[in-house]
């Protein structure tokens, strides 16, 4: 009986407890599930707040996202759409999620992953940016503000979003988007005439200069315009455009940018309508010379420069193909230039074989006016900013004045709009009458933003001028004049002397020696020689000194002329306390060099000073060099 | 002389102060040390204990006359475990953040010796009203104890007092915070100091009573 009571009581308690738990569970489970679902899909709830726990968040894999930057779309019937997409920011691929409701409004935007610059591109993940989106129409989000200074990131965001919207409109809103081919056909009519009949005639021409297609626009009775499809390489990628030229006036009728891989917010601005409209009815000469207005506030010299270069090539092509103009060949142009910068009807003779060519100079030509040689032209190459292609130029020197009379660039692959300007006529002008000394001193115009290219040119010019001086002016290059030293200082080195005469010109030049003085007494007898030398101490500090010997090679005095920091480090040595500038002269270490002989200095090296071994070691080395020099050169006849 | 029956008020205040489970009985130490990092979780834990202890005391008291002695403990456990399960589900549904911060300690209320202790020591011998008063007093005493510890730990260790969610007072700048107090060791430190102070007060009182 007792056992039965136990079993029954236990059973009842467990039963009652179970029923209670069951009801509570039935009540709370949906609430807990909702919460967990929301936690797991927080971002999705954030961009589409209408979501409920019961909604399926299965990504719909049946769509083709090619060219849209979309990576995933979730369709929630009756509530909206959640897109995940990515785009290239300034430093990273940025992934974001955006929600659209069924009325065509953005319900939320959230940056999921980004690694852009803090304070600039990274601001895209901040609330101030995403808070602008809810409620904005998907078809007009121009009101969304970006951040000044982070155009690439924020421009990329807007560009990516508009691709998402295009996809959305065509996929879910039944909006029929123009295919790229349809758009191109419409544009070709826009920039020529309505109802134009377009015929591809590319096969009739030899295409060059980036032109990939030539078409005629026919108005039903005659061809009225020609449309070129052209591409060029900009800063970040290929830009393709179409341009129409009137077949009567040969002026530009219109231009459209077809594909543009340039940086969003920078080079990409050439796709803006306001930029393209300036080509409506543009004069041919303006297109040829690149008289193009840049988009206000934009800075994309490379893109603009490349476009201008492409237009020039195109107009030249058109002129030769349709206007019967004979465009001179490259060799004709070079010959014309050489005449331009020297004399007309010049007889040019290649004399390169007569010289040992160096420093990028690879051709030397003499220019004869019919009776005498009047000029020399050097063809030279150097590396500018582009490390893989050299800049090749030629430069003419007058053979009478030896000044420069002209300069032209033959080849260059420098950055369009920057270094490439080196090949502009406006840059050549300064060389029409340039003094040799100015070329040597680099007194030529710098191209803004192209210091490497102009720097390379300046270096190359120095080489050419020096080559010219050696070969045509008979100068010996590379040996500087002796450096003068005051008598007062020289007296310190050789107190017995009265007069000092530089004799360095009679001996071999040595870089360590700035000058050599012969010292004489009042009786005009030689009493010794003073070397004015210099050496690099610690930290490349220049130490200048005087070092004297009597006429029988006994050393007399060493005088340190300047005191730099490296010497101060020697302040613990001997009597020198580093407090009185040039007082290093009082250091007893210097006495190692004084009152001995040059031979002794060469056979018994002086010890360096610990702690300042670089400076003292350099000093020892240069004195030994001078001692050896004195012996080798037999200065004063002695040794 | 038969012992005088205690009044409901006495029963209530007994748990709250005189036999405070935290500082006097040292019951339920595990959650005491684990959930006292912030006032908010201490309050949440306290609320849970109040819920379970009051209801389990009432339930045990109601069935006390029908439960065979041999299986009383299993039955108490079933009752308590069911109540804790219910509590856990309700908290997860309505205060999910708090439930997450209490973590396992919420489930472990089942084995909190305070609950089983009161069921066995009091509810199984007293009527439902008194049992409820005892449960409430004890649970409030426990809550007060852990909130007091949490108050010092959070204030001195993290510089703030979090009452509920965003209702948070930042009082002490980071430079002056004693970081160890919000780590595990800090729980022992604060608890030890508080117990010593309370014992000092109690001993002195006891001494005075003896002298009189």
Interface residues (C-beta under 8 A of the other chain):
Chain A: X2 X5 X6 X9 X10 X13 X14 X17 X18 X20 X21 X24 X25 X27 X28 X29 X31 X32 X35
Chain B: X63 X66 X67 X68 X70 X71 X74 X75 X78 X79 X81 X82 X85 X86 X89 X90 X92 X93 X94 X96
